[in-house]
């Protein structure tokens, strides 16, 4: 296939195969977030509302885009909001306790697998929703089931 290339005002014709043309026009994946030219999706406003966001040139927005807090989907943004709320509730029930992942102590987790919310314990696996006892974990589920379901929206 014949293609034309213009460099510094000079046009030249070159012969390229279809495969070469596809390689030249193929969109290359971004290595870093900073390399993205356009972003769109959803963000969580400080008041707790999830808003749609579309920006064709991310460097032109001074309020939201520089925070990098634009989620690709609405479910991901809602999940992030729920995660923030759950972290405050966990701090309240867990106190100063911090999970250990060295095999020396069990951590009681809430997780999402096979399409539903489940409980587990582990000495090695890091989970966000982790508690020092099964009793605290189970009570937390009972008290905050709707918010936990909102957190796991990221998987839907």
C-alpha positions as CSV (number, residue, x, y, z in Angstrom):
1,X,0.0,0.0,0.0
2,X,1.3,3.4,-0.9
3,X,1.5,6.0,2.0
4,X,2.5,9.6,2.0
5,X,4.7,11.1,4.7
6,X,5.2,14.9,5.1
7,X,8.3,16.0,7.0
8,X,9.2,19.7,7.2
9,X,7.0,20.5,4.3
10,X,8.4,17.8,2.1
11,X,6.1,14.9,1.0
12,X,7.5,11.5,0.2
13,X,5.7,8.4,-0.9
14,X,6.6,5.1,0.6
15,X,5.3,1.5,0.2
16,X,4.0,-0.1,3.3
17,X,2.4,-3.4,4.0
18,X,-1.0,-3.6,5.7
19,X,0.7,-5.0,8.8
20,X,3.1,-2.0,8.9
21,X,0.2,0.5,8.6
22,X,-1.6,-1.3,11.5
23,X,1.5,-1.1,13.6
24,X,1.9,2.6,12.9
25,X,-1.8,3.5,13.7
26,X,-2.2,1.1,16.6
27,X,-3.1,2.8,19.9
28,X,-0.3,2.2,22.3
29,X,-1.2,1.5,26.0
30,X,-0.2,4.2,28.5
31,X,2.6,3.4,30.9
32,X,1.6,6.0,33.5
33,X,-1.5,7.9,34.4
34,X,0.3,11.2,33.6
35,X,0.6,10.0,30.0
36,X,-3.2,10.0,29.5
37,X,-4.4,13.0,27.5
38,X,-8.1,12.6,28.2
39,X,-10.0,11.2,31.2
40,X,-13.6,10.6,31.9
41,X,-15.6,8.8,34.5
42,X,-16.9,9.7,38.0
43,X,-15.6,11.5,41.1
44,X,-16.7,11.7,44.7
45,X,-17.5,15.3,45.7
46,X,-16.4,16.2,49.2
47,X,-20.1,16.4,50.2
48,X,-20.5,12.7,49.2
49,X,-22.2,13.0,45.9
50,X,-20.9,10.9,43.0
51,X,-20.7,13.1,39.9
52,X,-20.0,12.3,36.2
53,X,-16.8,13.9,34.9
54,X,-15.6,14.3,31.3
55,X,-12.4,16.1,30.5
56,X,-11.0,16.2,27.0
57,X,-7.8,17.9,28.2
58,X,-6.9,16.9,31.7
59,X,-4.3,19.7,32.1
60,X,-7.1,22.4,31.8
61,X,-8.9,21.5,35.0
62,X,-7.5,22.8,38.3
63,X,-10.1,21.3,40.7
64,X,-10.7,17.6,40.1
65,X,-8.2,16.2,37.6
66,X,-5.0,17.1,39.4
67,X,-6.2,14.9,42.4
68,X,-6.2,11.9,40.0
69,X,-9.4,10.8,41.8
70,X,-11.5,10.1,38.7
71,X,-12.9,6.6,38.6
72,X,-13.6,4.9,35.3
73,X,-17.1,3.8,36.3
74,X,-19.8,5.0,38.6
75,X,-19.7,1.8,40.6
76,X,-16.0,2.3,41.3
77,X,-16.7,5.9,42.6
78,X,-19.5,4.7,44.8
79,X,-17.3,1.9,46.1
80,X,-14.6,4.5,47.0
81,X,-17.1,6.6,48.9
82,X,-18.3,3.5,50.8
83,X,-14.6,2.5,51.5
84,X,-14.0,5.9,53.1
85,X,-17.0,5.6,55.3
86,X,-16.2,2.0,56.2
87,X,-12.6,3.0,57.2
88,X,-14.0,5.4,59.7
89,X,-16.4,2.8,61.1
90,X,-13.6,0.2,61.3
91,X,-11.4,2.6,63.2
92,X,-14.2,3.0,65.7
93,X,-14.7,-0.8,66.3
94,X,-11.1,-1.9,65.8
95,X,-9.5,0.8,68.0
96,X,-5.7,0.7,67.8
97,X,-5.7,-2.9,66.5
98,X,-3.7,-3.4,63.3
99,X,-3.8,-6.7,61.4
100,X,-0.7,-8.8,61.1
101,X,0.1,-10.9,58.0
102,X,3.0,-12.9,59.3
103,X,1.2,-16.2,60.1
104,X,1.2,-15.5,63.9
105,X,-2.4,-14.3,64.3
106,X,-5.7,-14.7,62.6
107,X,-7.4,-11.8,60.9
108,X,-11.1,-12.0,60.4
109,X,-12.1,-10.7,57.0
110,X,-15.1,-9.7,55.0
111,X,-14.6,-10.4,51.3
112,X,-16.5,-10.8,48.0
113,X,-16.2,-14.0,46.0
114,X,-18.5,-16.2,44.0
115,X,-20.9,-13.2,43.6
116,X,-21.6,-12.6,47.3
117,X,-20.3,-11.2,50.6
118,X,-18.4,-13.9,52.6
119,X,-16.4,-14.2,55.8
120,X,-13.0,-15.7,56.2
121,X,-10.0,-15.7,58.4
122,X,-6.3,-15.6,57.4
123,X,-2.9,-15.1,58.8
124,X,-1.4,-14.1,55.5
125,X,-4.0,-12.6,53.2
126,X,-4.4,-8.8,53.3
127,X,-8.0,-7.6,53.1
128,X,-9.4,-4.1,53.6
129,X,-12.3,-5.3,55.8
130,X,-10.3,-7.0,58.5
131,X,-11.1,-7.3,62.2
132,X,-9.4,-8.8,65.3
133,X,-12.2,-11.2,66.2
134,X,-15.0,-13.0,64.3
135,X,-17.5,-11.5,66.8
136,X,-16.6,-7.9,65.9
137,X,-16.5,-8.8,62.2
138,X,-20.0,-10.5,62.3
139,X,-21.5,-7.6,64.2
140,X,-20.0,-5.2,61.7
141,X,-21.7,-7.0,58.9
142,X,-25.0,-6.9,60.7
143,X,-24.7,-3.2,61.4
144,X,-23.3,-2.0,58.1
145,X,-24.4,-4.6,55.4
146,X,-25.8,-2.0,53.0
147,X,-22.5,0.0,53.1
148,X,-20.5,-3.1,52.7
149,X,-22.6,-4.0,49.6
150,X,-22.0,-0.5,48.3
151,X,-18.2,-1.0,48.8
152,X,-18.3,-4.3,46.8
153,X,-20.1,-2.5,43.8
154,X,-16.6,-2.2,42.3
155,X,-16.9,-5.9,41.3
156,X,-20.2,-5.4,39.4
